Amino acid sequence: MVRDTSLEAYKDLLDNDLINLSQGKVLSALISFKGFPTDKELSEFSGIPINVVTPRRGELEGLGLVENIGKKVCSVTGRKAHHWKVSESYDFESVKSKKISSKVVRKKCVFCQGKGYL
């Protein structure tokens, strides 16, 4: 059962541009999953490729929206893997400040006549 508060929090994050669409899809799948999935289980459940799930989940973890709750045997791979849950609570202002501070500043490369970035 998806909690109303989780859905409200998810909507707030998207509406305020604190997470992007890919992160939103992964977070939505995690909210909808019954239990605590591994990345591979989340990928299989949602249809989102594993090479999208893993980095987006990592970004969500960095924002404090997703928590690692240990290892279990993955039902897809049969191997031990970390499993995840949506954080019980998040501090809206903290997520906002982490998002702003994590923006990468790109500088033009002086060696390639400005065609590339450092």
KAPE-V620811 format. One record per pair of residues at least 4 apart in sequence whose C-alpha atoms are under 7 Angstrom apart, sorted by the first residue. I is the first residue (numbers start at 1). GAP is how many residues later the second one is. Records with the same first field share a line. If there is no record, write none. Layout:
I: GAP / GAP
This chain:
2: 29 / 30
3: 4
4: 4
5: 4
6: 4
7: 4
8: 4
9: 4
10: 4
11: 4
12: 4
13: 4 / 5 / 6
14: 4 / 5 / 6 / 10
18: 78 / 81
19: 4 / 5
20: 4
21: 4
22: 4 / 34
23: 4 / 33 / 37
24: 4
25: 4
26: 4 / 27 / 30 / 31
27: 4
28: 4
29: 4 / 13 / 17
30: 12 / 55 / 56
31: 55
36: 47 / 48 / 49
37: 4 / 5 / 46 / 47
38: 4 / 36 / 43 / 44 / 45 / 46
39: 4 / 11 / 14 / 15
40: 4 / 10 / 36
41: 4 / 34 / 35
42: 4
43: 4 / 5 / 6 / 7 / 10
48: 4 / 5
49: 4
50: 4
52: 4
53: 4
54: 4
55: 4
56: 4
57: 4
58: 4
59: 4
60: 4 / 5 / 6
61: 4 / 5 / 6
63: 32 / 35
64: 26
65: 21 / 22 / 25
66: 18 / 19 / 20 / 21
67: 17 / 18 / 19 / 20
68: 14 / 15 / 16 / 17
69: 14 / 15
70: 12 / 13
71: 9 / 10 / 11 / 12
72: 8 / 9 / 10 / 11
73: 5 / 6 / 7 / 8
74: 4 / 5 / 6 / 7
91: 4
92: 4
93: 4
94: 4
95: 4
96: 4
97: 4
98: 4
99: 4
106: 11 / 12
107: 10 / 11
108: 6 / 8 / 9 / 10
109: 4 / 5 / 7 / 8 / 9
110: 4
112: 4
